[in-house]
Amino acid sequence: MRKLGFIKKGNDFILVKNGVPDLKFTGLINIYEAWWYVVEGRLNLEYTGLVYNAGFYWYVSRGKIDVTFSGKVMHEGKEYIVKLGKALG
């Protein structure tokens, strides 16, 4: 049994912790050697933009932190400069 992972249910990938779906979790989580954006327990592969985690904004592309991205991103009316996936301010 996986302690932490995703299971496919219909068109969704559901976060599972210790064999139990966790539909309350929203945020970034490190699974399968990558950081993924999960909303209410479902992997959000549609989202591209900034997500706040551990004191910083991170650039997420199609549900996964993109550590290759550098550039400018608008988020909630503010422009952020992103370097290698991490917003600088």
N, C-alpha and C positions, 0 to 999 in steps of 0.2 A: 504494500500500500504506500502511495506517495504521501509524504508528510505535507508537501506544499506543491501545488501545481494547478493545472487547468483540466477540466473535462469538457468535452463537446456535448452540448445539449441543443438539438435543433440547429439553428444558425449561430448560437452563442457559445462562447468559451467561458465557463463558470470557474471562479476561484475556489479551490478546495484546500482546506487546512486539516491535516490529520484525518483525511477521509470524509470530511463533512463540508458541504458547500457553505461558503461565507458570503451571504448576500448583503451584509452590512458594510463590508469594506469598500472604501473609496480612497484612491490615492495611487501612488507609485509603489510597485513591489518588485523585488529582484527575484526572478525565477528563470531558469534555463539560461543562465549567464547573460541576462539582459534585464533592463528595467522596463516594466509594462505599466500602462495606465488602466486602472480598473475603476469602474463606477458601479456601485451597488452590487459588487461581486461579479460583474460581467466585464470581460476584456473589451475595451473600447477601441477597436481598430479603425474607426471612422475619424477619430480626433487627431487634428494637427494643430499645435500651438504650444503655449507655455503652461506648465503645471508646477505648482509650488510644493516643494518637499525638502525637509531637513534644512530650512533656512534659506533656500535658493529657489529660483525659477529654473526649470529645465525645459529644453525644446523637445517636444514629443511629435513624432511624425508617424501617422497611422498606428497610434497606440503604443509606440516604443520610443524611449529616449534615443535621439539621434546624435551621437557623439561626433559625427563627421560634419554637422551643420555649424556654419558660422555666418552671421549676417544680422540684419535688423528685423525685429518682429514687433508688431503692434499687439498689445494685450490690455484690455479694459481701458482703452483710451490713452495708453502710455507706450512710448517706443522704448524697446529694450535692445541692447546690443548683446548678441549671443556669440560666444566663442566655444567651439567644440562642444556644443550642446548645453552649456551653462550660461544663463543670463548674467551679465556683469552689472546691471543696474538700471 
